Amino acid sequence: MTRPDAVQFRKRLAAGELLAGTFVKTPTGHATEIFGDLGYDFVVIDEEHAPFDRRSIDDAIVSARAANIAPLVRVASSAPSNLLSVLDCGAVGVLVPHVASVERAKEIAAACRYRKGSRGFSNSPRAGRYGGLNLSQHIEQGDATTTVVAQIEDPSALSVVEEIARVDGVDALFVGRGDLAAAMEENSSEAPAVRAASERIAKAGRAAGKPVWFFVGSLADAAAMRDIGGSCFIYMSDQGLMRQAAAKALVDLKTLK
C-alpha cells in the first residue's frame, strides 16, 4: 500500500486517523530516517528538551522529507521568529508547550498562518521550494498544510481549555500528562487528578472537533488514552526506544550459556 505523502499530515490528523509517531531527541537525521523507513506517520523533533539548534533541526527535517515522514518540531520558544524558523525549514507543524491562555493560543496560531495571521513571508527557504512556489502558491500551501498543536500542561490552562480548543488555527491539543503530574505534585501521570485533567482536555478537544494527542509509554497506556478520545500518539522517543531494546538485548545475551 502506498504511504500518504507527509505533507498531507494535517488533513489526516483532522480526519481522525490513528497516527503513530515518536519524539526525536538525538540531533542527527538518522533516527528520523529509520522511523520513516519503518512506516511511522510522524516525528516530533524535540527542540524543547534535547540539544537541537537550527542547523540540526534543518538536518532532521531534510531526513524526514527524504523518508516521507511528517516532521513537526516541539519548539523551545514560541516567539514568532522561532516558529517561523522551523516552518521555513520545512516542518509541517509545531508542537507548542505551555499554552495556558486563549490569548497565547491566538498569538501562536496567528504566527503560523499567512491569511488571517501574521507569519512572515518568504518563499526562498525549503518550505517555498527555494522560490519554486510563487507568492500565492506558497501562502496557499503553507496555510493548508501547517499543523499547530497546543500543549496543555499547566493546571491554570484547565479552566480555559474549552476556549483554547475553539481557537481558529489551533489544530489539535496535546495532553502534557507528565508536566501536569509534576505541577499537581503527583508521582505518576496515571494519578486520579491527572487522569481527570486528561479527560477534561480530551473532552474539550472532541467538543471543538480537534484531535487529541498523547505521549504514551506502552500499548496499554495508548489503549487507555484511546478510550478517552486520543487519536494521535507519540510513543516514547528514539532514545527511549533504543534504551528499551538495548536493555532487553543485554538481558537476553546474559542468559547465554
C-alpha positions as CSV (number, residue, x, y, z in Angstrom):
1,M,0.0,0.0,0.0
2,T,1.3,3.4,-0.9
3,R,2.0,5.7,2.1
4,P,0.3,9.1,2.1
5,D,2.6,12.0,1.4
6,A,4.0,13.5,4.5
7,V,2.6,16.9,3.5
8,Q,-0.9,15.5,4.0
9,F,-0.4,15.1,7.7
10,R,-2.7,17.9,8.7
11,K,-5.5,16.5,6.6
12,R,-5.1,13.0,8.0
13,L,-5.0,14.4,11.5
14,A,-8.2,16.4,11.0
15,A,-9.9,13.3,9.6
16,G,-9.3,11.5,12.9
17,E,-6.9,8.9,11.6
18,L,-5.0,7.0,14.2
19,L,-1.4,8.3,13.8
20,A,1.8,7.0,15.3
21,G,4.9,8.9,15.9
22,T,7.7,9.5,18.4
23,F,9.9,12.2,19.8
24,V,13.4,12.5,18.3
25,K,15.9,13.6,20.9
26,T,19.2,12.9,19.1
27,P,20.3,15.8,17.0
28,T,21.0,14.0,13.7
29,G,18.8,12.8,10.9
30,H,19.5,9.0,11.3
31,A,16.7,8.2,13.7
32,T,14.2,10.1,11.6
33,E,15.2,8.1,8.6
34,I,14.7,4.9,10.5
35,F,11.2,5.8,11.7
36,G,10.3,6.9,8.2
37,D,11.6,3.6,6.7
38,L,9.5,1.7,9.3
39,G,6.3,3.5,8.3
40,Y,5.7,5.8,11.2
41,D,3.4,8.7,10.4
42,F,5.4,11.5,12.0
43,V,8.3,12.5,14.3
44,V,8.4,15.4,16.7
45,I,11.9,16.9,16.7
46,D,12.3,18.0,20.4
47,E,13.9,21.4,20.5
48,E,12.5,22.0,24.0
49,H,14.1,19.0,25.8
50,A,17.0,18.0,23.5
51,P,20.2,19.7,22.1
52,F,18.7,20.8,18.8
53,D,19.7,24.0,17.2
54,R,18.6,25.5,13.9
55,R,21.2,23.5,11.9
56,S,20.4,20.2,13.5
57,I,16.6,20.8,13.1
58,D,17.2,21.5,9.5
59,D,19.2,18.3,9.1
60,A,16.4,16.2,10.7
61,I,13.7,17.8,8.5
62,V,15.8,17.0,5.4
63,S,15.9,13.4,6.6
64,A,12.2,13.4,7.3
65,R,11.4,14.6,3.8
66,A,13.7,12.1,2.2
67,A,12.0,9.3,4.2
68,N,8.4,10.6,3.6
69,I,7.6,11.0,7.3
70,A,6.0,14.2,8.6
71,P,8.3,16.4,10.6
72,L,7.0,18.5,13.4
73,V,9.0,20.5,15.9
74,R,8.3,20.9,19.6
75,V,9.7,24.4,19.9
76,A,11.9,25.6,22.8
77,S,10.4,29.1,22.3
78,S,7.0,30.1,20.9
79,A,8.4,33.5,19.8
80,P,7.2,34.2,16.3
81,S,10.7,34.2,15.0
82,N,11.3,30.7,16.2
83,L,8.0,29.4,14.9
84,L,8.8,31.0,11.6
85,S,12.3,29.4,11.5
86,V,11.2,25.8,11.8
87,L,8.3,26.3,9.4
88,D,10.6,27.9,6.8
89,C,12.9,24.9,7.2
90,G,10.0,22.7,6.1
91,A,8.4,21.4,9.3
92,V,4.8,20.5,8.6
93,G,3.8,21.7,12.1
94,V,4.8,22.9,15.5
95,L,4.0,21.5,19.0
96,V,4.0,24.5,21.3
97,P,4.5,24.0,25.1
98,H,2.7,25.8,27.9
99,V,-0.3,27.1,26.0
100,A,-2.2,28.2,29.1
101,S,-4.4,31.0,27.9
102,V,-6.7,31.9,25.0
103,E,-4.6,34.9,24.2
104,R,-1.5,32.8,23.9
105,A,-3.2,30.3,21.7
106,K,-4.4,33.0,19.3
107,E,-0.9,34.5,19.2
108,I,0.7,31.2,18.2
109,A,-2.0,30.4,15.7
110,A,-1.5,33.8,14.0
111,A,2.2,33.5,13.9
112,C,1.9,30.2,11.9
113,R,-0.7,31.5,9.3
114,Y,-0.4,33.9,6.4
115,R,-4.1,34.7,5.8
116,K,-5.8,36.0,8.9
117,G,-2.4,35.7,10.6
118,S,1.0,37.3,10.9
119,R,3.5,34.8,9.5
120,G,6.4,36.5,7.9
121,F,6.6,35.8,4.2
122,S,9.5,34.3,2.3
123,N,9.3,31.6,-0.4
124,S,13.0,31.3,-0.7
125,P,13.6,28.6,2.1
126,R,12.8,24.9,1.7
127,A,9.1,25.4,2.6
128,G,8.8,27.5,-0.6
129,R,10.9,25.1,-2.6
130,Y,13.7,27.7,-2.8
131,G,11.5,30.0,-4.9
132,G,9.8,27.2,-6.8
133,L,6.4,28.3,-5.4
134,N,5.2,31.7,-6.3
135,L,3.7,34.0,-3.6
136,S,0.1,32.8,-3.8
137,Q,1.1,29.1,-4.1
138,H,3.4,29.3,-1.1
139,I,0.7,31.1,1.0
140,E,-1.9,28.6,0.0
141,Q,0.2,25.6,0.6
142,G,1.6,26.9,3.9
143,D,-1.8,27.7,5.3
144,A,-3.3,24.4,4.1
145,T,-0.5,22.1,5.5
146,T,0.8,23.8,8.7
147,T,-0.3,22.0,11.8
148,V,-0.5,23.9,15.1
149,V,-0.7,21.7,18.3
150,A,-1.2,23.4,21.6
151,Q,0.4,21.5,24.6
152,I,-1.9,21.7,27.6
153,E,0.3,21.0,30.6
154,D,-0.4,23.8,33.1
155,P,-3.2,23.4,35.7
156,S,-4.1,27.0,35.0
157,A,-5.0,26.1,31.5
158,L,-7.7,23.6,32.6
159,S,-10.2,26.4,33.4
160,V,-10.0,27.7,29.9
161,V,-9.1,24.6,27.9
162,E,-12.6,24.6,26.2
163,E,-11.9,28.1,24.9
164,I,-8.4,27.2,23.8
165,A,-9.7,24.3,21.9
166,R,-12.0,26.5,19.9
167,V,-9.3,29.0,18.8
168,D,-9.3,29.1,15.0
169,G,-5.9,28.0,13.8
170,V,-5.2,25.6,16.6
171,D,-5.5,22.2,15.0
172,A,-5.1,19.8,18.0
173,L,-4.4,19.6,21.7
174,F,-1.5,17.7,23.2
175,V,-2.1,16.5,26.8
176,G,1.1,17.1,28.8
177,R,0.5,14.5,31.5
178,G,4.0,14.5,32.9
179,D,4.0,18.2,33.4
180,L,0.5,18.2,34.8
181,A,1.6,15.5,37.3
182,A,4.6,17.5,38.4
183,A,2.6,20.7,38.8
184,M,-0.1,18.9,40.7
185,E,2.6,17.3,43.0
186,E,1.6,13.8,41.9
187,N,4.1,11.0,41.5
188,S,2.5,9.5,38.3
189,S,0.8,10.6,35.2
190,E,-1.8,7.9,36.0
191,A,-2.8,9.6,39.3
192,P,-6.5,10.2,39.5
193,A,-6.1,14.0,39.4
194,V,-4.0,13.8,36.2
195,R,-6.5,11.3,34.7
196,A,-9.3,13.7,35.4
197,A,-7.4,16.6,33.8
198,S,-6.6,14.4,30.8
199,E,-10.2,13.5,30.4
200,R,-11.3,17.2,30.6
201,I,-8.7,18.2,27.9
202,A,-9.8,15.3,25.7
203,K,-13.4,16.2,26.1
204,A,-12.7,19.8,25.2
205,G,-10.8,18.7,22.1
206,R,-13.6,16.4,20.9
207,A,-16.3,19.1,21.6
208,A,-14.3,21.5,19.4
209,G,-13.7,18.9,16.7
210,K,-10.0,19.0,17.4
211,P,-7.8,15.8,17.6
212,V,-6.2,15.0,20.9
213,W,-2.6,13.9,21.2
214,F,-0.9,11.8,24.0
215,F,2.6,10.8,24.9
216,V,2.5,7.1,25.8
217,G,5.0,4.6,27.0
218,S,3.2,1.3,26.3
219,L,0.5,-0.3,24.3
220,A,-1.7,-0.5,27.4
221,D,-1.2,3.2,28.0
222,A,-2.1,4.0,24.4
223,A,-5.3,1.9,24.6
224,A,-6.3,3.7,27.8
225,M,-5.8,7.1,26.2
226,R,-7.6,5.9,23.0
227,D,-10.6,5.1,25.2
228,I,-10.8,8.8,26.3
229,G,-10.5,10.2,22.8
230,G,-6.8,10.1,21.7
231,S,-6.1,9.7,18.0
232,C,-2.5,10.7,17.7
233,F,0.2,9.0,19.8
234,I,3.8,10.0,20.5
235,Y,5.3,6.6,21.5
236,M,8.3,7.2,23.7
237,S,11.4,8.6,21.9
238,D,14.3,7.5,19.8
239,Q,16.5,7.3,22.9
240,G,13.8,5.7,25.0
241,L,13.1,3.0,22.4
242,M,16.9,2.4,22.0
243,R,17.3,2.1,25.7
244,Q,14.3,-0.3,26.0
245,A,15.6,-2.5,23.1
246,A,19.2,-2.4,24.4
247,A,18.2,-3.4,27.9
248,K,16.3,-6.4,26.6
249,A,19.1,-7.4,24.4
250,L,21.5,-7.2,27.3
251,V,19.3,-9.4,29.5
252,D,19.0,-11.9,26.6
253,L,22.7,-12.0,26.0
254,K,23.5,-12.6,29.7
255,T,21.3,-15.7,29.6
256,L,23.6,-17.4,27.1
257,K,25.4,-20.5,28.5
